[in-house]
Amino acid sequence: MPAFRPAPARLPAGRRIYAVGDIHGCADRLAALHGLIAADHAARPGPSGLLLHLGDFVDKGGDSAGVLRWMTGAALPRNLAVKNLTGNHEVAMLAALEGGPGDVADWLWCGGRATLESYGLSPEAAAADWAAAIPPAHQAFLQGLDLFHQEGGYCFVHAGLRPGTPFPAQAPEDLTRIRQPFLSWTGPHDFVVVHGHTARAEPEVLPNRINLDTAAWSGGPLTCAVLEEDRIGFLFA
């Protein structure tokens, strides 16, 4: 059972959200974390549960193909609805698979080489060859990701929000890529923002945001925040 503490916002009574930070090709850790999530939800039945991933499934780590195979398979925790958000790395990968030279270079620079290698593909091959070799189910998964999820007092996005901009006017580019001025902003947003994108040694819980990127691909844990009513706990793999 997670060790709970007060959270900066709340969910409706009878609701629980498991929010998972940046995965970046860590397939074994993702499977282990899903096991912990399933065990926790089974041990504490009652609340309606949602398993939510904050994006950046691919790149950097060693097994992006394994992550997408897991996410498109039948082994996800039962009795939980699932919602998946897009990160900047999914946006970059899809753009590169369409073959624009600048998009290809951008994706390879930001971690795409590791993803291609996990499929046994050469970074020097043509983008059309990559697209033909990556399973259609994996590409459809990437194309079907959502930009955000809002529930209770929380807004879940990959990167963050632009301070001072009403939520309906937020740009998709900011939701998937923003760092500043979001990270240094100490004022309120319309919601408490649950995000990843910017790696830290441990989760950050601040009055206006919660950061769940703990650099799993470079040796940190893969982190899941467990949110229910007015409290938060963590699971790590």
TORKOL-4160 file (C-alpha; in steps of 0.2 Angstrom, whole numbers, padded with zeros to 4 digits, m for minus):
237
<pt num="1" X="0000" Y="0000" Z="0000"/>
<pt num="2" X="0007" Y="0017" Z="m0004"/>
<pt num="3" X="0012" Y="0029" Z="0010"/>
<pt num="4" X="m0001" Y="0043" Z="0008"/>
<pt num="5" X="0001" Y="0061" Z="0012"/>
<pt num="6" X="m0010" Y="0076" Z="0008"/>
<pt num="7" X="m0012" Y="0081" Z="m0010"/>
<pt num="8" X="m0013" Y="0099" Z="m0018"/>
<pt num="9" X="m0030" Y="0095" Z="m0026"/>
<pt num="10" X="m0043" Y="0081" Z="m0024"/>
<pt num="11" X="m0053" Y="0069" Z="m0034"/>
<pt num="12" X="m0071" Y="0065" Z="m0032"/>
<pt num="13" X="m0075" Y="0052" Z="m0018"/>
<pt num="14" X="m0075" Y="0034" Z="m0025"/>
<pt num="15" X="m0062" Y="0038" Z="m0038"/>
<pt num="16" X="m0043" Y="0033" Z="m0039"/>
<pt num="17" X="m0031" Y="0037" Z="m0053"/>
<pt num="18" X="m0014" Y="0029" Z="m0056"/>
<pt num="19" X="m0003" Y="0041" Z="m0066"/>
<pt num="20" X="0013" Y="0034" Z="m0073"/>
<pt num="21" X="0027" Y="0046" Z="m0078"/>
<pt num="22" X="0039" Y="0045" Z="m0093"/>
<pt num="23" X="0043" Y="0027" Z="m0098"/>
<pt num="24" X="0056" Y="0030" Z="m0112"/>
<pt num="25" X="0058" Y="0012" Z="m0118"/>
<pt num="26" X="0059" Y="0004" Z="m0100"/>
<pt num="27" X="0048" Y="m0011" Z="m0104"/>
<pt num="28" X="0053" Y="m0022" Z="m0090"/>
<pt num="29" X="0050" Y="m0008" Z="m0077"/>
<pt num="30" X="0033" Y="m0004" Z="m0085"/>
<pt num="31" X="0028" Y="m0022" Z="m0083"/>
<pt num="32" X="0034" Y="m0023" Z="m0065"/>
<pt num="33" X="0025" Y="m0006" Z="m0061"/>
<pt num="34" X="0009" Y="m0012" Z="m0069"/>
<pt num="35" X="0010" Y="m0028" Z="m0057"/>
<pt num="36" X="0012" Y="m0016" Z="m0042"/>
<pt num="37" X="m0003" Y="m0006" Z="m0048"/>
<pt num="38" X="m0014" Y="m0021" Z="m0051"/>
<pt num="39" X="m0009" Y="m0028" Z="m0034"/>
<pt num="40" X="m0013" Y="m0012" Z="m0025"/>
<pt num="41" X="m0030" Y="m0010" Z="m0034"/>
<pt num="42" X="m0035" Y="m0028" Z="m0029"/>
<pt num="43" X="m0029" Y="m0026" Z="m0011"/>
<pt num="44" X="m0039" Y="m0010" Z="m0009"/>
<pt num="45" X="m0055" Y="m0013" Z="m0019"/>
<pt num="46" X="m0070" Y="m0001" Z="m0020"/>
<pt num="47" X="m0064" Y="0015" Z="m0029"/>
<pt num="48" X="m0067" Y="0016" Z="m0048"/>
<pt num="49" X="m0049" Y="0016" Z="m0055"/>
<pt num="50" X="m0041" Y="0024" Z="m0070"/>
<pt num="51" X="m0023" Y="0019" Z="m0076"/>
<pt num="52" X="m0016" Y="0034" Z="m0085"/>
<pt num="53" X="0001" Y="0036" Z="m0094"/>
<pt num="54" X="0008" Y="0053" Z="m0096"/>
<pt num="55" X="0017" Y="0050" Z="m0112"/>
<pt num="56" X="0035" Y="0047" Z="m0119"/>
<pt num="57" X="0033" Y="0029" Z="m0121"/>
<pt num="58" X="0047" Y="0028" Z="m0133"/>
<pt num="59" X="0065" Y="0034" Z="m0136"/>
<pt num="60" X="0081" Y="0035" Z="m0125"/>
<pt num="61" X="0079" Y="0018" Z="m0116"/>
<pt num="62" X="0083" Y="0001" Z="m0123"/>
<pt num="63" X="0066" Y="m0007" Z="m0127"/>
<pt num="64" X="0053" Y="0005" Z="m0135"/>
<pt num="65" X="0047" Y="m0009" Z="m0146"/>
<pt num="66" X="0044" Y="m0019" Z="m0130"/>
<pt num="67" X="0034" Y="m0005" Z="m0122"/>
<pt num="68" X="0023" Y="m0003" Z="m0137"/>
<pt num="69" X="0021" Y="m0022" Z="m0138"/>
<pt num="70" X="0016" Y="m0022" Z="m0120"/>
<pt num="71" X="0004" Y="m0007" Z="m0122"/>
<pt num="72" X="m0005" Y="m0015" Z="m0137"/>
<pt num="73" X="m0006" Y="m0032" Z="m0129"/>
<pt num="74" X="m0019" Y="m0040" Z="m0117"/>
<pt num="75" X="m0008" Y="m0039" Z="m0101"/>
<pt num="76" X="m0013" Y="m0022" Z="m0094"/>
<pt num="77" X="m0020" Y="m0023" Z="m0076"/>
<pt num="78" X="m0038" Y="m0028" Z="m0076"/>
<pt num="79" X="m0052" Y="m0019" Z="m0068"/>
<pt num="80" X="m0045" Y="m0002" Z="m0073"/>
<pt num="81" X="m0049" Y="0009" Z="m0087"/>
<pt num="82" X="m0034" Y="0015" Z="m0097"/>
<pt num="83" X="m0030" Y="0032" Z="m0104"/>
<pt num="84" X="m0014" Y="0036" Z="m0113"/>
<pt num="85" X="m0007" Y="0053" Z="m0117"/>
<pt num="86" X="0005" Y="0059" Z="m0130"/>
<pt num="87" X="0023" Y="0066" Z="m0126"/>
<pt num="88" X="0035" Y="0076" Z="m0137"/>
<pt num="89" X="0044" Y="0060" Z="m0142"/>
<pt num="90" X="0028" Y="0052" Z="m0149"/>
<pt num="91" X="0025" Y="0068" Z="m0159"/>
<pt num="92" X="0043" Y="0067" Z="m0165"/>
<pt num="93" X="0042" Y="0049" Z="m0170"/>
<pt num="94" X="0026" Y="0050" Z="m0180"/>
<pt num="95" X="0033" Y="0066" Z="m0189"/>
<pt num="96" X="0049" Y="0056" Z="m0193"/>
<pt num="97" X="0039" Y="0041" Z="m0200"/>
<pt num="98" X="0031" Y="0053" Z="m0212"/>
<pt num="99" X="0048" Y="0056" Z="m0219"/>
<pt num="100" X="0052" Y="0075" Z="m0218"/>
<pt num="101" X="0071" Y="0077" Z="m0217"/>
<pt num="102" X="0070" Y="0090" Z="m0203"/>
<pt num="103" X="0058" Y="0079" Z="m0193"/>
<pt num="104" X="0069" Y="0063" Z="m0196"/>
<pt num="105" X="0085" Y="0073" Z="m0190"/>
<pt num="106" X="0075" Y="0080" Z="m0175"/>
<pt num="107" X="0069" Y="0062" Z="m0169"/>
<pt num="108" X="0086" Y="0054" Z="m0171"/>
<pt num="109" X="0094" Y="0068" Z="m0161"/>
<pt num="110" X="0081" Y="0067" Z="m0147"/>
<pt num="111" X="0082" Y="0048" Z="m0144"/>
<pt num="112" X="0074" Y="0040" Z="m0159"/>
<pt num="113" X="0090" Y="0029" Z="m0163"/>
<pt num="114" X="0087" Y="0019" Z="m0148"/>
<pt num="115" X="0069" Y="0016" Z="m0153"/>
<pt num="116" X="0074" Y="0010" Z="m0171"/>
<pt num="117" X="0087" Y="m0001" Z="m0164"/>
<pt num="118" X="0074" Y="m0009" Z="m0153"/>
<pt num="119" X="0065" Y="m0014" Z="m0169"/>
<pt num="120" X="0081" Y="m0020" Z="m0177"/>
<pt num="121" X="0081" Y="m0006" Z="m0189"/>
<pt num="122" X="0095" Y="0005" Z="m0195"/>
<pt num="123" X="0095" Y="0024" Z="m0191"/>
<pt num="124" X="0103" Y="0026" Z="m0208"/>
<pt num="125" X="0088" Y="0018" Z="m0217"/>
<pt num="126" X="0074" Y="0028" Z="m0226"/>
<pt num="127" X="0060" Y="0033" Z="m0216"/>
<pt num="128" X="0048" Y="0023" Z="m0227"/>
<pt num="129" X="0058" Y="0008" Z="m0222"/>
<pt num="130" X="0055" Y="0012" Z="m0204"/>
<pt num="131" X="0037" Y="0014" Z="m0206"/>
<pt num="132" X="0035" Y="m0002" Z="m0216"/>
<pt num="133" X="0044" Y="m0012" Z="m0202"/>
<pt num="134" X="0035" Y="m0005" Z="m0187"/>
<pt num="135" X="0019" Y="m0015" Z="m0183"/>
<pt num="136" X="0003" Y="m0006" Z="m0188"/>
<pt num="137" X="m0004" Y="m0009" Z="m0171"/>
<pt num="138" X="0011" Y="0001" Z="m0163"/>
<pt num="139" X="0008" Y="0016" Z="m0176"/>
<pt num="140" X="m0010" Y="0016" Z="m0172"/>
<pt num="141" X="m0007" Y="0017" Z="m0154"/>
<pt num="142" X="0004" Y="0032" Z="m0156"/>
<pt num="143" X="m0009" Y="0040" Z="m0167"/>
<pt num="144" X="m0023" Y="0038" Z="m0155"/>
<pt num="145" X="m0015" Y="0046" Z="m0140"/>
<pt num="146" X="m0024" Y="0060" Z="m0131"/>
<pt num="147" X="m0017" Y="0077" Z="m0127"/>
<pt num="148" X="m0024" Y="0079" Z="m0109"/>
<pt num="149" X="m0036" Y="0072" Z="m0096"/>
<pt num="150" X="m0045" Y="0083" Z="m0084"/>
<pt num="151" X="m0053" Y="0076" Z="m0068"/>
<pt num="152" X="m0058" Y="0083" Z="m0051"/>
<pt num="153" X="m0045" Y="0097" Z="m0047"/>
<pt num="154" X="m0031" Y="0090" Z="m0058"/>
<pt num="155" X="m0026" Y="0092" Z="m0077"/>
<pt num="156" X="m0015" Y="0078" Z="m0083"/>
<pt num="157" X="m0003" Y="0083" Z="m0098"/>
<pt num="158" X="0014" Y="0077" Z="m0103"/>
<pt num="159" X="0024" Y="0093" Z="m0101"/>
<pt num="160" X="0014" Y="0107" Z="m0093"/>
<pt num="161" X="0003" Y="0122" Z="m0096"/>
<pt num="162" X="0008" Y="0140" Z="m0101"/>
<pt num="163" X="0005" Y="0151" Z="m0086"/>
<pt num="164" X="m0009" Y="0164" Z="m0088"/>
<pt num="165" X="m0017" Y="0156" Z="m0103"/>
<pt num="166" X="m0035" Y="0149" Z="m0101"/>
<pt num="167" X="m0035" Y="0130" Z="m0103"/>
<pt num="168" X="m0046" Y="0130" Z="m0119"/>
<pt num="169" X="m0033" Y="0141" Z="m0127"/>
<pt num="170" X="m0017" Y="0131" Z="m0123"/>
<pt num="171" X="m0007" Y="0126" Z="m0138"/>
<pt num="172" X="m0003" Y="0107" Z="m0141"/>
<pt num="173" X="0015" Y="0112" Z="m0143"/>
<pt num="174" X="0015" Y="0118" Z="m0125"/>
<pt num="175" X="0006" Y="0103" Z="m0118"/>
<pt num="176" X="0019" Y="0091" Z="m0125"/>
<pt num="177" X="0035" Y="0102" Z="m0124"/>
<pt num="178" X="0034" Y="0117" Z="m0112"/>
<pt num="179" X="0047" Y="0119" Z="m0099"/>
<pt num="180" X="0049" Y="0137" Z="m0095"/>
<pt num="181" X="0040" Y="0148" Z="m0089"/>
<pt num="182" X="0029" Y="0133" Z="m0083"/>
<pt num="183" X="0042" Y="0125" Z="m0071"/>
<pt num="184" X="0047" Y="0141" Z="m0062"/>
<pt num="185" X="0029" Y="0148" Z="m0061"/>
<pt num="186" X="0023" Y="0148" Z="m0043"/>
<pt num="187" X="0005" Y="0155" Z="m0045"/>
<pt num="188" X="m0010" Y="0144" Z="m0048"/>
<pt num="189" X="m0017" Y="0137" Z="m0064"/>
<pt num="190" X="m0035" Y="0132" Z="m0068"/>
<pt num="191" X="m0030" Y="0115" Z="m0061"/>
<pt num="192" X="m0016" Y="0107" Z="m0052"/>
<pt num="193" X="m0005" Y="0100" Z="m0066"/>
<pt num="194" X="0001" Y="0082" Z="m0066"/>
<pt num="195" X="0015" Y="0080" Z="m0079"/>
<pt num="196" X="0032" Y="0073" Z="m0084"/>
<pt num="197" X="0044" Y="0078" Z="m0097"/>
<pt num="198" X="0057" Y="0086" Z="m0085"/>
<pt num="199" X="0067" Y="0073" Z="m0076"/>
<pt num="200" X="0070" Y="0074" Z="m0057"/>
<pt num="201" X="0078" Y="0063" Z="m0045"/>
<pt num="202" X="0061" Y="0060" Z="m0036"/>
<pt num="203" X="0043" Y="0066" Z="m0039"/>
<pt num="204" X="0039" Y="0084" Z="m0036"/>
<pt num="205" X="0023" Y="0088" Z="m0026"/>
<pt num="206" X="0021" Y="0107" Z="m0027"/>
<pt num="207" X="0005" Y="0118" Z="m0023"/>
<pt num="208" X="0002" Y="0120" Z="m0042"/>
<pt num="209" X="0009" Y="0104" Z="m0050"/>
<pt num="210" X="0015" Y="0086" Z="m0048"/>
<pt num="211" X="0030" Y="0080" Z="m0058"/>
<pt num="212" X="0032" Y="0061" Z="m0061"/>
<pt num="213" X="0047" Y="0060" Z="m0073"/>
<pt num="214" X="0061" Y="0052" Z="m0062"/>
<pt num="215" X="0072" Y="0047" Z="m0077"/>
<pt num="216" X="0069" Y="0029" Z="m0078"/>
<pt num="217" X="0079" Y="0027" Z="m0094"/>
<pt num="218" X="0095" Y="0033" Z="m0085"/>
<pt num="219" X="0094" Y="0023" Z="m0069"/>
<pt num="220" X="0080" Y="0032" Z="m0059"/>
<pt num="221" X="0064" Y="0023" Z="m0055"/>
<pt num="222" X="0048" Y="0022" Z="m0065"/>
<pt num="223" X="0035" Y="0032" Z="m0055"/>
<pt num="224" X="0017" Y="0030" Z="m0052"/>
<pt num="225" X="0007" Y="0043" Z="m0042"/>
<pt num="226" X="m0009" Y="0035" Z="m0034"/>
<pt num="227" X="m0022" Y="0049" Z="m0032"/>
<pt num="228" X="m0038" Y="0047" Z="m0022"/>
<pt num="229" X="m0049" Y="0060" Z="m0014"/>
<pt num="230" X="m0037" Y="0073" Z="m0006"/>
<pt num="231" X="m0022" Y="0062" Z="m0004"/>
<pt num="232" X="m0007" Y="0056" Z="m0015"/>
<pt num="233" X="0005" Y="0041" Z="m0013"/>
<pt num="234" X="0018" Y="0033" Z="m0024"/>
<pt num="235" X="0023" Y="0016" Z="m0032"/>
<pt num="236" X="0040" Y="0014" Z="m0040"/>
<pt num="237" X="0048" Y="0000" Z="m0051"/>
